[in-house]
Amino acid sequence: MKHIELNKERIPQSLSSLITLSEHKKSAQYTLEKLHLSNYQNMFKFLYLLILICILHPYIFKIAFQSSDNLYKQAILYFALLSLIDFIFQVPFQYYSTFILEEKYGFNNTTLKTFIIDILKNTFISIVLFLPLVLLFILFISKFENSWWLYSWLSLILFQLAIMLLFPKFIAPLFNKFSPLEDEKLKEVIFKLIRKTGLSFKDIFVMDASKRSSHGNAYFTGFGKNKRIVFFDTILKQLKPKEIEAVMAHELGHFYHKHIHMMLLKTFVFSFLLFFLCFTLSKSEFFFDSFFVSKTPYTLLFLFSVILPYCLFLLTPITSHFSRKNEFQADRFACKYSEGKELITALLSLSKKNSNFVNPEKIYSQFYFSHPPLIERIGEIKRHSN
């Protein structure tokens, strides 16, 4: 934040002719306000966890434990109460981010009705998808003393693969409308590009992202017959056909280099290690006593959910490194099959529209950013452009 304050009046020399000072200052202020909100949220989350573990949890556990002799009914009530408390904590921050911060900078298109409906849909999907998985974990923990973590890990892998298959066709359409790309001239440009790369691809969709936000983006999702590239409708309004072709070439680069497959493999390895860590900690009475928690299958899962974000935080620089490496690789692929200068103008346009700060602090960006800073991407694209 100090770095942004010191550099909000200074545009990097290599971008001085491409970004106005007012655009640069707006992106700096927007980024600072998002960081302030994140800091407040983290601070309150820490206090919330302390209150939950030290004060509220004993009552929640007592209510659930005394509600039934059935372990699974206890678990359902236990996690329902925890989820309700978490919901009360999360929603005010979501509301502030959407209707105050995003509204202030002209990005919000979400209505209160859509906001509430999204919450209800997310709640329903969480119950339908995650509750059976949690109950399956509890079954493994109660039945297999020394191997439950391995069975749980394998079931999580199957669950993740199922979600990847279901998400494009069944889950995402619950929130957004996905329409086949209808612009015939643009379709011709894109399919010509696909043929040139030698890849097999037929599904290109446009998502009505503008009903919630004016931010623009595109992404690659699914695998096998369910793979598809999705353009936000906002990006089609913001970019020219040649720029869209370059963005498409970048997304095809992810597909060509099998980045989703590699990401899945890394996720499987990390989750294996985390489940083994959970199993190791579950053998320690001190672990449960430290959190003032009685040892049951569902309290073990609760503690695992508490420590998991901190374990994942330690992995952040590793996952960020691999993600940035993938982005550079996809950019090089785009330079090979489209015009690098068009990719640069596309990235610049999206950066301006999204108010991304173009000159972040180096160590911070290396730790947290899944995408390289714009100034680094442009330098690499220029080096690899035909």
C-alpha positions in Angstrom: 0.0 0.0 0.0 2.9 2.3 0.7 4.4 1.4 -2.7 1.1 2.4 -4.4 0.9 5.7 -2.5 4.4 6.5 -3.6 3.8 5.6 -7.2 0.2 6.7 -7.8 1.4 10.0 -9.4 4.1 8.3 -11.6 3.3 6.2 -14.6 6.1 3.7 -15.5 8.1 5.1 -18.4 7.3 2.2 -20.8 3.6 2.9 -20.3 3.6 6.7 -20.1 2.3 7.0 -23.7 -0.4 4.4 -23.2 -2.0 5.3 -19.9 -3.2 8.7 -18.8 -2.4 10.1 -15.3 -6.1 10.2 -14.4 -6.5 6.5 -15.3 -3.4 5.6 -13.3 -4.5 7.5 -10.2 -8.0 6.0 -10.4 -6.5 2.4 -10.5 -4.2 3.3 -7.6 -7.1 4.6 -5.5 -9.3 1.6 -6.4 -6.6 -0.9 -5.5 -5.9 0.9 -2.2 -9.5 0.8 -1.2 -9.8 -2.9 -2.1 -6.7 -3.6 0.1 -8.2 -1.5 2.9 -11.3 -3.6 2.7 -9.3 -6.8 2.6 -7.3 -5.8 5.7 -10.5 -5.0 7.7 -12.0 -8.3 6.6 -8.9 -10.2 7.7 -8.8 -8.4 11.0 -12.5 -9.1 11.7 -12.1 -12.7 10.6 -9.3 -13.2 13.1 -11.5 -11.7 15.9 -14.5 -13.7 14.6 -12.5 -17.0 14.8 -11.3 -16.2 18.3 -14.9 -15.5 19.5 -16.1 -18.6 17.7 -13.5 -21.0 19.1 -13.3 -19.6 22.6 -16.9 -18.6 23.3 -19.5 -19.8 20.7 -18.2 -23.2 19.7 -18.8 -25.0 23.1 -22.5 -24.0 22.9 -22.7 -25.0 19.2 -21.1 -28.4 20.0 -23.4 -28.9 23.0 -26.6 -28.1 21.0 -25.5 -30.5 18.2 -24.3 -33.3 20.5 -27.5 -33.2 22.6 -29.9 -33.0 19.7 -29.6 -36.6 18.7 -27.8 -39.9 19.2 -27.2 -40.2 15.5 -23.7 -39.0 14.5 -24.8 -37.7 11.1 -27.8 -35.7 12.4 -25.4 -34.1 15.0 -23.0 -33.2 12.2 -25.7 -31.7 10.0 -27.0 -29.4 12.8 -23.4 -28.6 13.9 -22.3 -27.5 10.4 -25.7 -25.7 9.8 -25.1 -23.5 12.9 -21.5 -22.9 12.0 -22.5 -21.9 8.4 -25.2 -19.6 9.7 -22.6 -17.7 11.9 -20.2 -17.6 9.0 -23.0 -16.3 6.7 -23.7 -13.4 9.2 -20.0 -12.5 9.2 -19.5 -12.7 5.4 -22.6 -11.0 4.0 -21.9 -7.4 5.2 -18.4 -7.5 3.5 -19.9 -8.8 0.3 -22.6 -6.1 0.4 -20.0 -3.4 1.0 -17.8 -4.6 -1.8 -20.6 -4.8 -4.3 -22.8 -1.8 -3.5 -20.4 0.7 -2.1 -16.8 0.0 -3.4 -17.7 -1.4 -6.8 -20.5 1.2 -7.2 -18.2 4.0 -6.3 -15.9 3.2 -9.2 -18.7 2.5 -11.7 -18.3 -1.3 -11.9 -21.4 -2.5 -10.2 -24.5 -3.5 -12.2 -25.9 -5.9 -9.5 -29.3 -5.2 -8.2 -30.3 -6.0 -4.6 -32.6 -8.7 -6.0 -29.8 -10.4 -7.9 -27.5 -10.1 -4.8 -30.1 -11.9 -2.6 -30.9 -14.5 -5.3 -27.2 -15.3 -5.7 -26.9 -15.9 -2.0 -29.8 -18.2 -2.0 -28.5 -20.1 -5.0 -25.0 -20.4 -3.5 -26.6 -21.7 -0.2 -28.7 -24.3 -2.1 -25.7 -25.5 -4.2 -23.5 -25.8 -1.1 -26.1 -27.9 0.6 -26.6 -30.2 -2.4 -23.0 -30.6 -3.3 -20.9 -30.3 -0.1 -23.1 -31.8 2.6 -23.0 -35.3 1.1 -19.2 -35.0 0.8 -18.9 -33.9 4.4 -21.1 -36.8 5.6 -18.9 -39.1 3.5 -15.8 -37.8 5.3 -17.5 -38.4 8.6 -18.3 -42.0 7.6 -14.7 -42.6 6.7 -13.4 -41.0 9.9 -15.7 -43.1 12.1 -15.2 -46.4 10.2 -11.5 -46.4 9.2 -9.3 -45.2 12.1 -5.9 -45.1 10.2 -6.9 -44.9 6.5 -9.9 -42.4 6.6 -7.7 -39.6 5.3 -6.7 -41.6 2.2 -10.3 -42.6 1.4 -11.4 -38.9 2.0 -8.7 -37.7 -0.4 -9.7 -40.1 -3.1 -13.4 -39.1 -2.7 -12.3 -35.4 -2.9 -10.5 -36.1 -6.2 -13.7 -37.7 -7.7 -15.7 -34.8 -6.4 -13.4 -32.2 -8.0 -13.5 -34.1 -11.4 -17.3 -34.3 -11.2 -17.6 -30.6 -10.5 -15.4 -29.8 -13.5 -17.8 -31.9 -15.7 -20.9 -30.4 -14.1 -19.9 -26.8 -13.7 -20.1 -25.6 -17.4 -23.4 -27.1 -18.2 -25.3 -27.3 -15.0 -23.9 -25.1 -12.3 -22.7 -21.9 -14.1 -26.0 -21.5 -16.0 -27.8 -21.2 -12.6 -26.1 -17.8 -12.3 -25.6 -16.6 -15.8 -26.9 -17.0 -19.3 -24.5 -18.6 -21.7 -25.2 -18.1 -25.4 -23.2 -19.4 -28.4 -21.1 -16.6 -30.1 -23.4 -15.2 -32.8 -21.1 -12.6 -34.5 -20.4 -14.4 -37.8 -17.4 -12.3 -38.7 -15.9 -12.8 -35.3 -16.7 -16.6 -35.4 -14.9 -16.8 -38.7 -11.8 -15.1 -37.3 -11.8 -17.4 -34.2 -12.4 -20.7 -36.0 -9.7 -19.8 -38.5 -7.4 -19.3 -35.6 -8.4 -22.6 -34.1 -7.7 -24.4 -37.4 -4.3 -22.7 -37.6 -3.3 -23.9 -34.1 -4.3 -27.5 -35.0 -6.5 -27.8 -31.9 -10.0 -29.3 -31.8 -12.5 -26.9 -30.3 -16.2 -26.2 -31.0 -17.8 -24.5 -28.0 -17.4 -20.7 -27.7 -19.9 -19.0 -25.4 -20.8 -15.5 -24.4 -21.7 -14.9 -20.7 -24.0 -12.1 -19.6 -21.5 -10.9 -17.0 -22.7 -7.3 -17.5 -25.8 -7.9 -15.4 -23.5 -8.0 -12.3 -20.4 -6.0 -13.3 -18.7 -4.0 -16.0 -15.4 -5.9 -15.5 -14.3 -7.8 -18.6 -12.7 -11.2 -18.8 -12.5 -14.5 -20.7 -11.7 -18.0 -19.4 -11.2 -21.6 -20.4 -13.2 -24.2 -18.5 -14.0 -28.0 -18.4 -12.2 -30.8 -20.1 -13.0 -33.6 -22.6 -16.3 -33.0 -24.4 -17.3 -30.3 -21.9 -14.4 -28.0 -22.6 -15.3 -24.5 -23.6 -14.1 -20.9 -23.9 -16.3 -18.3 -22.4 -16.1 -14.5 -23.2 -17.8 -12.0 -20.9 -20.2 -9.9 -23.0 -18.4 -6.9 -21.6 -15.1 -7.9 -23.2 -16.8 -8.2 -26.6 -17.9 -4.6 -26.2 -14.5 -3.4 -25.0 -12.2 -5.0 -27.6 -11.8 -4.9 -31.4 -12.0 -8.2 -33.4 -8.2 -8.5 -33.8 -7.8 -8.0 -30.0 -10.4 -10.6 -29.3 -8.5 -13.0 -31.6 -5.4 -12.4 -29.6 -7.2 -13.0 -26.3 -8.7 -16.2 -27.8 -5.2 -17.3 -28.9 -4.0 -16.8 -25.2 -6.9 -19.0 -24.0 -6.1 -21.6 -26.6 -2.5 -21.5 -25.3 -3.8 -22.6 -21.9 -5.6 -25.5 -23.6 -2.6 -26.4 -25.8 -0.2 -26.6 -22.8 -2.7 -28.5 -20.7 -2.6 -26.0 -17.9 -5.9 -27.1 -16.4 -4.7 -30.7 -16.3 -1.4 -29.6 -14.6 -3.3 -27.4 -12.1 -5.5 -30.4 -11.2 -2.5 -32.6 -10.7 -0.9 -30.0 -8.4 -4.2 -29.7 -6.5 -4.3 -33.5 -6.0 -0.7 -33.5 -4.6 -1.3 -30.5 -2.3 -4.6 -32.0 -1.0 -2.9 -35.4 -0.4 -0.4 -33.7 1.9 -3.0 -31.6 3.6 -5.2 -34.6 4.4 -2.2 -36.5 5.7 -1.4 -33.4 7.9 -5.0 -33.5 9.2 -4.7 -37.2 10.0 -1.4 -36.6 11.9 -2.9 -33.8 13.9 -6.0 -36.0 14.7 -3.8 -38.4 16.6 -2.9 -35.6 19.0 -5.1 -34.9 22.0 -3.2 -31.7 22.5 -4.4 -30.5 19.1 -8.1 -30.7 20.2 -7.4 -29.3 23.7 -5.6 -26.3 22.2 -8.8 -25.3 20.4 -11.1 -26.2 23.4 -12.8 -28.8 21.2 -14.0 -32.3 22.0 -12.7 -35.0 19.7 -15.5 -36.1 17.2 -15.4 -36.7 13.5 -17.2 -33.4 12.8 -15.1 -31.3 15.2 -12.0 -32.7 13.4 -13.4 -31.4 10.1 -14.2 -28.1 11.7 -10.6 -27.7 12.9 -9.3 -28.8 9.5 -11.4 -26.0 7.9 -9.9 -23.5 10.4 -6.3 -24.4 9.8 -6.7 -25.1 6.1 -6.6 -21.4 4.9 -3.4 -20.8 6.8 -1.8 -23.9 5.3 -2.9 -22.7 1.8 -1.5 -19.3 2.6 1.9 -20.8 3.0 1.5 -22.4 -0.5 0.4 -19.1 -2.1 3.8 -18.0 -3.5 4.2 -21.5 -5.0 0.8 -21.6 -6.7 1.2 -17.9 -7.8 4.6 -18.8 -9.4 3.2 -21.6 -11.4 0.1 -19.6 -12.4 2.2 -16.7 -13.7 4.5 -19.1 -15.5 1.4 -20.5 -17.3 0.2 -17.0 -18.2 3.6 -16.2 -19.8 3.5 -19.5 -21.7 -0.1 -18.7 -23.0 1.1 -15.2 -24.0 4.0 -16.8 -26.0 1.5 -19.1 -27.7 -0.7 -16.1 -28.6 2.3 -14.3 -30.1 2.9 -17.3 -32.3 -0.6 -17.5 -33.7 -1.8 -13.9 -33.5 -0.4 -10.4 -33.5 1.5 -9.5 -30.3 0.7 -5.8 -30.6 -3.0 -6.7 -30.6 -2.6 -8.7 -27.4 -0.8 -5.7 -25.8 -3.6 -3.3 -26.8 -6.2 -5.9 -25.5 -4.4 -6.2 -22.2 -4.1 -2.4 -21.9 -7.7 -1.9 -22.7 -8.8 -4.5 -20.1 -6.4 -3.1 -17.5 -7.9 0.4 -18.0 -11.5 -0.9 -17.9 -10.9 -3.0 -14.8 -8.7 -0.2 -13.1 -5.8 -2.6 -12.5 -2.8 -0.9 -11.0 0.0 -1.4 -13.6 3.0 -1.1 -11.3 2.5 -3.2 -8.2 5.2 -3.8 -5.6 7.4 -6.6 -6.9 7.6 -8.9 -3.8 3.9 -8.5 -3.1 2.9 -9.4 -6.7 5.3 -12.4 -6.7 3.6 -13.7 -3.6 0.0 -13.0 -4.4 -0.6 -12.4 -8.1 -1.9 -15.3 -10.3 -1.2 -13.1 -13.4 2.0 -11.2 -14.1 1.8 -7.4 -13.7 0.9 -5.7 -17.0 4.3 -4.1 -17.4 6.0 -7.5 -17.2 3.6 -9.1 -19.7 4.0 -6.4 -22.2 7.8 -6.7 -22.0 7.6 -10.5 -22.6 5.1 -10.1 -25.4 7.3 -7.6 -27.2 10.3 -10.0 -26.9 8.3 -12.9 -28.5 6.2 -11.0 -31.1 6.8 -11.8 -34.8 
